[in-house]
Amino acid sequence: MEISLFLGFGASFFLIAISSGLCMTLALSLAISIGVRRTFWMMLGELAGIALVGAAALGGVATLLLSAPRIFIAAKLIGAMYLLWSAVGAWRAPANLAIGENDAVASEYQLISQGFVTAISNPNAWILFAALLPPFILPDKPLLPQASLLLGAVVLIEFICLLIYAQGGRVLRDYLANKGLGQWLNRISAGLLVGVAGWLVFG
């Protein structure tokens, strides 16, 4: 792949990824409630989901799925219900959990699942990759090296953006804790999760 083409893709995807979206808001929300360190588990699941969506787009599967809207409606509802369930858990968590005395509210598996489900149940991600990735593939070059390079860039850029949002959540978490407002952390996190769920369904 030509370096100019690759850099063009990287710049385009970074501008898209850094804009506030479902997964970025989720990273912000979790960093507020459980801290950045444990949010890495959600990021792992989200990155796996994004890589799967990107691979499906390059393989033509995304085009087929986009022609079957019922699949996406079901995925959106499942993902939204999962996020709402997480929001209820965050809202009902004891106040001391909000300021980090015990940040093991969710298991690693639950956090990975939350990130993965959010990534693959977002129709916008499927549409984005189905439209964005193919133009950067050169038909006269081997597909696998190009696909690997693009997906590697996607995962790296997505991780950087998730980390930026998670750090923003950590700053807010520390600020509220220092102001003695730790009890609000769970409520803010729960509200953001409800917002992500609504965004997933109605966005």
HUPE-V802584 format. One record per backbone hydrogen bond with DSSP energy under -0.5 kcal/mol. CO is the residue of the C=O (numbers start at 0). NH is the residue of the N-H. E is the energy in kcal/mol with one decimal. If there is no record, write none. Layout:
co:CO nh:NH e:E
co:CO nh:NH e:E
//
This chain:
co:1 nh:5 e:-2.3
co:2 nh:6 e:-2.6
co:3 nh:7 e:-2.0
co:4 nh:8 e:-2.1
co:5 nh:9 e:-2.6
co:6 nh:10 e:-2.5
co:7 nh:11 e:-2.1
co:8 nh:12 e:-2.9
co:9 nh:13 e:-2.2
co:10 nh:14 e:-2.0
co:11 nh:15 e:-1.5
co:12 nh:16 e:-3.2
co:13 nh:17 e:-2.7
co:14 nh:18 e:-0.6
co:15 nh:18 e:-0.5
co:20 nh:24 e:-2.5
co:21 nh:25 e:-2.1
co:22 nh:26 e:-2.2
co:23 nh:27 e:-2.2
co:24 nh:28 e:-2.6
co:25 nh:29 e:-2.7
co:26 nh:30 e:-2.2
co:27 nh:31 e:-1.6
co:28 nh:32 e:-1.7
co:29 nh:33 e:-3.6
co:29 nh:34 e:-0.7
co:30 nh:34 e:-0.9
co:34 nh:38 e:-1.2
co:35 nh:39 e:-1.1
co:36 nh:39 e:-0.7
co:37 nh:40 e:-1.3
co:37 nh:41 e:-0.6
co:38 nh:42 e:-2.2
co:39 nh:43 e:-2.1
co:40 nh:44 e:-1.7
co:41 nh:45 e:-2.6
co:42 nh:46 e:-2.9
co:43 nh:47 e:-1.8
co:44 nh:48 e:-2.2
co:45 nh:49 e:-2.7
co:46 nh:50 e:-2.4
co:47 nh:51 e:-2.0
co:48 nh:52 e:-2.5
co:49 nh:53 e:-2.7
co:50 nh:54 e:-2.5
co:51 nh:55 e:-2.4
co:52 nh:56 e:-2.2
co:53 nh:57 e:-2.1
co:54 nh:58 e:-1.8
co:55 nh:60 e:-1.6
co:55 nh:61 e:-1.4
co:56 nh:59 e:-0.9
co:59 nh:63 e:-1.2
co:60 nh:64 e:-2.5
co:61 nh:65 e:-2.6
co:62 nh:66 e:-0.8
co:63 nh:66 e:-0.6
co:64 nh:67 e:-1.9
co:67 nh:70 e:-1.4
co:67 nh:71 e:-0.8
co:68 nh:72 e:-2.3
co:69 nh:73 e:-2.4
co:70 nh:74 e:-2.2
co:71 nh:75 e:-2.8
co:72 nh:76 e:-2.2
co:73 nh:77 e:-2.4
co:74 nh:78 e:-2.7
co:75 nh:79 e:-2.5
co:76 nh:80 e:-2.5
co:77 nh:81 e:-2.1
co:78 nh:82 e:-2.0
co:79 nh:83 e:-2.5
co:80 nh:84 e:-2.3
co:81 nh:85 e:-1.9
co:82 nh:86 e:-2.2
co:83 nh:87 e:-2.3
co:84 nh:88 e:-1.9
co:85 nh:89 e:-2.3
co:86 nh:90 e:-2.6
co:87 nh:91 e:-2.2
co:88 nh:92 e:-0.7
co:89 nh:92 e:-0.5
co:93 nh:96 e:-1.4
co:93 nh:97 e:-0.6
co:94 nh:97 e:-1.2
co:94 nh:98 e:-0.6
co:95 nh:98 e:-0.6
co:95 nh:100 e:-1.5
co:96 nh:99 e:-1.3
co:102 nh:104 e:-0.7
co:106 nh:110 e:-2.1
co:107 nh:111 e:-2.7
co:108 nh:112 e:-2.6
co:109 nh:113 e:-2.3
co:110 nh:114 e:-2.1
co:111 nh:115 e:-2.5
co:112 nh:116 e:-3.0
co:113 nh:117 e:-1.9
co:114 nh:118 e:-2.0
co:115 nh:119 e:-2.4
co:116 nh:120 e:-1.7
co:118 nh:121 e:-0.8
co:120 nh:122 e:-0.9
co:121 nh:124 e:-1.1
co:121 nh:125 e:-1.1
co:122 nh:126 e:-2.6
co:123 nh:127 e:-2.7
co:124 nh:128 e:-2.4
co:125 nh:129 e:-2.3
co:126 nh:130 e:-1.7
co:127 nh:131 e:-3.2
co:128 nh:132 e:-1.7
co:128 nh:133 e:-0.5
co:132 nh:135 e:-1.8
co:133 nh:136 e:-2.0
co:135 nh:137 e:-0.5
co:136 nh:138 e:-0.6
co:137 nh:140 e:-1.8
co:141 nh:145 e:-1.0
co:142 nh:146 e:-3.1
co:143 nh:147 e:-2.6
co:144 nh:148 e:-2.1
co:145 nh:149 e:-2.5
co:146 nh:150 e:-2.7
co:147 nh:151 e:-2.1
co:148 nh:152 e:-2.0
co:149 nh:153 e:-2.4
co:150 nh:154 e:-2.5
co:151 nh:155 e:-2.2
co:152 nh:156 e:-2.8
co:153 nh:157 e:-2.6
co:154 nh:158 e:-2.2
co:155 nh:159 e:-2.2
co:156 nh:160 e:-2.3
co:157 nh:161 e:-2.6
co:158 nh:162 e:-2.4
co:159 nh:163 e:-1.9
co:160 nh:164 e:-2.1
co:161 nh:165 e:-2.6
co:162 nh:166 e:-2.4
co:163 nh:167 e:-1.6
co:164 nh:168 e:-2.0
co:165 nh:169 e:-2.1
co:166 nh:170 e:-2.2
co:167 nh:171 e:-2.0
co:168 nh:172 e:-2.5
co:169 nh:173 e:-2.7
co:170 nh:174 e:-2.3
co:171 nh:175 e:-2.5
co:172 nh:176 e:-2.3
co:173 nh:177 e:-2.5
co:174 nh:178 e:-1.6
co:175 nh:180 e:-3.3
co:176 nh:179 e:-1.4
co:180 nh:183 e:-1.9
co:181 nh:184 e:-1.4
co:181 nh:185 e:-0.6
co:182 nh:186 e:-0.6
co:183 nh:187 e:-2.7
co:184 nh:188 e:-2.6
co:185 nh:189 e:-2.7
co:186 nh:190 e:-2.4
co:187 nh:191 e:-2.3
co:188 nh:192 e:-2.2
co:189 nh:193 e:-2.3
co:190 nh:194 e:-2.2
co:191 nh:195 e:-2.6
co:192 nh:196 e:-2.3
co:193 nh:197 e:-2.6
co:194 nh:198 e:-2.5
co:195 nh:199 e:-2.4
co:196 nh:200 e:-1.8
co:197 nh:201 e:-3.0
co:198 nh:202 e:-2.0
//
